[in-house]
């Protein structure tokens, strides 16, 4: 069974372009996380991003937490509140 992480990030108003640039600059870094199958993000409002990441298993998703926290720490100047990351076991086809 795979694992999916859902990370919801509240961004500061007017920072959408900077967030897009930040993510663009980190694609390789994020994609190289061990056990990560694929990932993507969507704007769920003008000031909210939801990142979905699919991992080989829950252990990989949990082990990625320090790496994810480092990336989220780098984006801190652009966010309005601490990100919320949750991990779920799931079926992914």
C-alpha positions in Angstrom: 0.0 0.0 0.0 1.3 3.4 -0.9 1.2 6.5 1.4 0.1 10.0 0.5 1.1 13.1 2.2 -1.1 16.1 2.1 0.5 19.4 3.1 -1.6 22.5 3.3 0.3 25.8 3.3 -1.2 29.2 3.9 0.8 31.8 1.9 0.9 35.5 2.5 -1.2 37.7 0.2 0.6 38.8 -2.9 3.3 36.1 -2.7 1.9 33.7 -5.3 4.5 34.5 -7.9 7.3 34.1 -5.4 5.9 30.8 -4.2 5.7 29.6 -7.8 9.4 30.6 -8.3 10.4 28.9 -5.1 8.7 25.6 -6.1 10.2 25.8 -9.6 13.7 26.1 -8.1 13.1 23.1 -5.8 11.6 20.6 -8.3 14.7 18.4 -8.5 15.3 18.6 -4.7 11.8 17.6 -4.0 11.6 14.9 -6.7 14.8 13.2 -5.3 13.3 12.4 -1.9 13.8 8.7 -1.3 10.6 6.7 -1.9 8.7 9.5 -3.5 6.8 8.3 -6.6 5.4 11.6 -7.7 4.1 14.9 -6.4 2.3 18.1 -7.3 0.5 21.0 -5.9 -2.6 23.1 -6.5 -3.9 26.4 -5.3 -6.9 25.7 -3.2 -7.5 29.4 -2.7 -5.7 32.7 -3.5 -3.6 32.2 -0.3 -3.5 28.4 0.1 -1.5 25.7 -1.6 -2.2 22.0 -1.1 0.8 19.7 -1.9 0.1 16.0 -2.6 2.9 13.5 -2.6 2.7 9.8 -3.3 5.3 7.6 -1.6 6.2 3.9 -2.0 5.0 3.3 1.6 4.2 5.0 4.9 7.8 4.5 6.2 9.2 6.4 3.2 6.6 9.2 3.8 7.5 9.4 7.5 11.3 9.3 6.8 10.9 12.2 4.4 9.6 14.4 7.1 13.0 16.0 8.1 13.7 16.7 4.4 10.2 18.2 3.9 10.6 20.3 7.0 13.9 21.7 5.7 12.2 22.8 2.4 9.2 24.2 4.3 11.6 26.1 6.5 13.2 27.7 3.4 9.8 29.0 2.3 8.9 30.4 5.7 9.2 34.1 4.6 6.4 33.5 2.2 3.9 31.7 4.4 1.3 33.1 6.8 1.0 30.1 9.2 2.9 26.9 9.9 2.2 24.2 7.2 0.0 21.3 8.1 1.3 17.9 6.8 -0.6 14.7 7.2 0.3 11.1 6.0 -2.3 8.6 4.9 -2.1 5.0 3.7 -3.9 4.8 0.3 -4.5 3.0 -2.9 -3.0 4.8 -5.9 -3.5 3.6 -9.5 
